Amino acid sequence: MNQINIRGVDHFYQFIESESAESSKPVLVFIHGWLLSYQYWIPLINQLKGEYSCLAYDLKGFGSSRLPSSFMTQNNGDNNQLFSENIPLCFNLHSYAQDLKELLTKLKIHKAWLIGHSLGGSIALWGADICNDIVQGVICINAGGGIYLKEEFERFRKAGENLVKFRPQWFLKIPFFDFIFARMMVKKPLEITWGKQRLKDFLFADEKAAIGSLLESTTEDEVHYLPQIVARLSQPVYFIAGKQDQIMETQYVKHLASFHCLFQDHQRNVYEIDQCGHFAMLEQTELVSKYTFSLIQANQNNISPNKMLR
């Protein structure tokens, strides 16, 4: 992996150049979800790299993009604001989108499609909004929202915060924990190697980033603002959902998708996958690859995606 400093934090990324000679094609940029890392995109990238250059990176505070060991703290009203190299360290969706914008700029990527999983899908939508001169389209995988249910969100936020605060690293030595993580949030068990990777990413995610991104992305204002972003995006936006996803149920995916102009024009922009939970890119890699390739190709060739996905 390569390393680049983005707004005071060293980010780790992997760039795989396309085997195709066509330089006019966009770069596919992959954005992982909460408590995860870039690793989960590798199977999908391996299926797409023949036609498209691919960029996957670890969000700040996750995977190998560790936060600086030393922080400057400045009192900001009721809270203490963290700084790195005099740059505020924030963990809201806008901040992660700003990181993405600088990453694309520094790597001189001028044309891109953003592909985001779960929380990464929300970051992709924000990124498309602030990088509309670069981003040609978005594909959200197991991502949706826009409906704020106060009591449910409060329980979810509290449970998530408690989960992050209690993560002793001796969990790595307990037998069968990787077995459990290979079965969480999916329709069918993943390979045990993915269980080990999920456990590792869960344990080593930075606490400030993990809690901050959870709490900041699930406020009532943030939840209600996401549909406004989707509604004003002029780029094509598609959603791939798992029919058995119990984390991001299809009704919430369809709700967010309904704000986009494709839906308003009676065009299909939600694709449901059967026998699939919250990790579509691992559970149904070939089908996600087919959808991704066809949706991007169709838009590049100005034809209806439905003709390619029959």
C-alpha positions in Angstrom: 0.0 0.0 0.0 1.0 3.6 -0.5 0.8 6.5 2.0 -0.2 10.1 1.6 -0.9 12.9 4.1 -4.4 14.2 3.8 -5.3 17.2 6.0 -2.9 16.2 8.8 -3.5 12.4 8.7 -1.4 9.8 6.9 -3.8 7.9 4.7 -3.0 4.5 3.3 -4.3 3.6 -0.2 -4.0 1.1 -3.0 -4.1 2.2 -6.6 -4.4 -0.5 -9.3 -3.9 0.7 -12.8 -6.3 -0.8 -15.4 -5.1 -3.5 -17.7 -7.1 -1.7 -20.4 -5.2 0.9 -22.5 -8.2 3.3 -22.6 -7.1 6.4 -20.6 -10.5 8.0 -21.1 -12.2 5.7 -18.6 -12.9 7.0 -15.1 -11.1 5.7 -12.0 -13.3 3.6 -9.7 -12.9 4.9 -6.1 -13.9 2.5 -3.3 -15.0 3.8 0.1 -15.4 1.3 3.0 -17.9 1.4 5.8 -17.8 1.8 9.6 -15.2 -0.2 11.6 -13.9 -1.7 8.3 -11.0 -1.0 5.9 -10.1 -1.1 2.2 -9.5 -4.8 2.3 -13.2 -5.7 1.7 -13.0 -4.3 -1.8 -10.2 -6.5 -3.0 -12.5 -9.3 -4.5 -14.6 -6.8 -6.4 -11.5 -4.8 -7.6 -10.0 -8.1 -8.9 -13.0 -8.5 -11.1 -13.1 -4.9 -12.4 -9.4 -4.0 -12.7 -9.2 -5.4 -16.2 -11.3 -2.5 -17.5 -11.0 0.2 -14.9 -8.2 1.6 -12.7 -9.2 1.2 -9.1 -8.4 3.2 -6.0 -9.3 2.0 -2.5 -8.2 3.7 0.7 -8.6 3.6 4.5 -10.7 6.4 6.0 -8.9 8.4 8.7 -9.0 6.5 12.0 -9.7 3.1 10.3 -7.6 0.4 8.9 -4.0 1.6 8.5 -4.9 5.3 8.3 -4.1 5.8 12.0 -4.6 9.1 13.7 -1.5 11.0 14.8 -0.2 9.9 18.2 0.0 13.5 19.4 -2.9 16.0 19.2 -3.3 19.6 19.9 -6.5 20.3 21.9 -8.3 23.6 21.8 -11.4 24.5 23.8 -14.3 25.1 21.6 -17.3 26.0 23.7 -18.6 22.8 25.3 -16.2 20.5 23.5 -12.5 20.2 23.1 -11.5 20.3 19.4 -8.7 18.0 18.2 -6.1 19.4 15.8 -3.3 17.8 13.8 -0.9 20.1 12.1 -3.3 23.0 12.9 -6.0 21.2 10.9 -9.2 20.4 12.8 -9.8 16.6 13.1 -13.5 16.1 12.5 -15.3 12.8 11.8 -18.6 14.0 10.2 -19.6 13.1 6.6 -18.5 16.5 5.3 -15.0 16.1 6.8 -14.6 12.6 5.3 -15.8 14.0 1.9 -13.2 16.8 2.2 -10.5 14.1 2.8 -11.7 12.3 -0.4 -11.6 15.6 -2.4 -8.0 16.2 -1.4 -7.0 12.6 -2.1 -8.4 12.8 -5.6 -6.7 16.2 -6.1 -3.3 15.0 -4.9 -3.5 11.8 -7.0 -4.5 13.9 -10.0 -7.7 11.9 -10.6 -9.9 14.0 -12.9 -12.7 11.5 -13.6 -14.1 9.1 -11.1 -17.0 6.9 -10.1 -17.4 6.6 -6.3 -18.5 3.2 -4.9 -19.3 3.3 -1.2 -20.4 0.6 1.3 -22.8 1.5 4.2 -21.3 4.6 5.8 -19.0 4.8 2.8 -22.1 5.2 0.6 -23.0 8.4 2.5 -19.5 9.7 2.2 -19.6 8.9 -1.5 -22.8 11.0 -1.9 -21.3 13.9 0.0 -18.1 13.5 -2.1 -20.1 13.6 -5.4 -21.7 16.8 -4.1 -18.5 18.7 -3.4 -16.5 17.2 -6.3 -19.1 17.4 -9.0 -16.4 18.4 -11.5 -14.6 15.1 -11.0 -17.2 12.6 -9.9 -19.2 11.2 -12.9 -21.5 8.8 -10.9 -22.0 7.0 -7.6 -22.9 3.4 -6.6 -24.0 2.9 -3.0 -23.8 -0.6 -1.7 -25.9 -1.5 1.4 -26.4 2.2 2.0 -29.6 4.3 2.3 -31.4 6.3 5.0 -33.0 9.7 5.2 -35.6 8.6 7.8 -35.0 9.6 11.4 -36.6 7.5 14.1 -35.7 9.2 17.3 -35.9 6.3 19.8 -34.3 3.7 17.5 -31.5 6.0 16.6 -30.8 6.8 20.2 -30.6 3.1 21.1 -28.4 2.5 18.1 -26.0 5.3 18.9 -25.8 4.2 22.6 -25.2 0.6 21.7 -22.6 1.5 19.1 -20.8 3.8 21.5 -20.7 1.2 24.2 -19.4 -1.4 21.7 -16.5 0.8 20.7 -15.6 1.6 24.3 -15.3 -2.0 25.2 -12.8 -3.6 22.8 -10.0 -5.4 24.7 -7.4 -6.6 22.3 -7.3 -10.0 24.1 -10.5 -10.7 22.0 -8.0 -11.7 19.3 -6.9 -14.6 21.4 -10.4 -15.9 22.2 -11.3 -19.0 20.0 -14.3 -18.6 17.7 -14.5 -14.8 17.8 -13.5 -14.8 14.2 -16.1 -17.4 13.6 -18.7 -15.1 15.1 -17.6 -12.1 13.0 -17.7 -14.2 9.8 -21.5 -14.7 10.5 -22.5 -11.2 11.6 -24.7 -9.1 9.4 -24.6 -11.6 6.4 -27.1 -14.0 4.9 -24.5 -16.8 4.6 -21.3 -17.1 6.5 -18.2 -15.5 5.0 -14.9 -17.3 4.8 -13.1 -17.4 8.1 -10.4 -15.1 6.8 -13.0 -12.3 6.5 -14.1 -13.0 10.1 -10.5 -12.5 11.2 -10.2 -9.3 9.2 -13.5 -7.9 10.6 -12.4 -8.7 14.1 -9.0 -7.0 13.5 -10.6 -3.9 12.0 -13.1 -3.7 14.8 -10.5 -3.9 17.5 -7.9 -1.5 16.0 -10.2 1.3 14.7 -9.4 4.5 16.5 -11.9 5.2 19.3 -12.3 8.9 18.5 -12.9 8.2 14.8 -15.2 5.3 15.5 -17.4 7.1 18.0 -17.2 10.4 16.2 -18.2 9.1 12.8 -21.1 7.1 14.4 -22.5 10.0 16.4 -21.9 12.7 13.7 -23.5 10.7 10.9 -26.7 9.8 12.8 -27.9 13.1 14.1 -31.3 14.2 13.1 -29.9 17.0 11.0 -27.4 14.8 9.2 -30.1 12.1 8.5 -32.5 14.6 7.0 -29.8 16.4 5.0 -28.7 13.3 3.1 -31.9 13.2 0.9 -31.3 16.9 0.0 -27.9 16.0 -1.3 -29.2 13.1 -3.3 -32.0 15.3 -4.8 -29.5 17.9 -6.1 -26.9 15.5 -7.6 -26.9 15.7 -11.3 -24.7 12.6 -11.7 -26.3 9.2 -11.9 -26.7 7.5 -8.5 -27.5 3.8 -8.1 -28.1 1.7 -5.1 -27.4 -2.0 -4.6 -29.2 -3.6 -1.7 -29.2 -7.0 -0.1 -32.7 -8.4 0.3 -31.8 -10.0 3.6 -29.8 -6.9 4.9 -31.0 -6.3 8.4 -28.7 -3.4 9.0 -29.8 -1.3 6.0 -33.2 -2.7 5.1 -34.3 -2.2 1.5 -37.1 0.1 2.4 -34.6 2.6 3.6 -32.4 2.2 0.5 -35.5 2.8 -1.7 -36.5 5.8 0.3 -33.1 7.5 -0.2 -33.0 6.5 -3.9 -36.4 8.0 -4.5 -35.0 11.5 -4.1 -32.7 11.2 -7.1 -33.7 12.5 -10.5 -33.4 8.9 -12.0 -36.2 7.8 -9.8 -38.2 10.9 -10.6 -37.8 10.2 -14.3 -39.2 6.6 -13.7 -35.8 5.0 -14.3 -34.5 2.1 -12.2 -31.9 3.1 -9.7 -32.2 0.4 -7.1 -31.0 -3.2 -7.7 -31.8 -5.8 -5.0 -29.8 -9.0 -4.6 -31.3 -12.1 -3.1 -29.5 -14.3 -0.6 -27.5 -11.2 0.5 -27.0 -9.4 3.8 -25.0 -6.3 4.6 -21.8 -7.2 2.8 -22.9 -7.5 -0.8 -19.4 -7.1 -2.2 -18.3 -10.2 -0.4 -21.5 -12.2 -0.3 -22.4 -11.7 -4.0 -19.1 -10.5 -5.6 -19.9 -11.6 -9.1 -23.3 -10.0 -9.2 -22.1 -6.8 -7.7 -19.3 -6.7 -10.3 -21.9 -7.3 -13.1 -24.1 -4.4 -11.8 -21.1 -2.1 -11.3 -19.6 -2.8 -14.7 -22.9 -2.5 -16.6 -24.1 0.6 -14.8 -20.9 2.5 -15.5 -20.6 1.2 -19.1 -24.2 2.1 -19.9 -23.6 5.7 -18.7 -20.3 6.0 -20.6 -22.1 4.8 -23.8 -25.3 6.8 -23.1 -27.6 3.8 -23.2 -30.1 2.5 -20.6 -28.5 0.3 -18.0 -31.6 -1.9 -18.0 -30.7 -3.0 -21.6 -27.3 -4.3 -20.3 -28.8 -5.9 -17.2 -31.5 -8.1 -18.8 
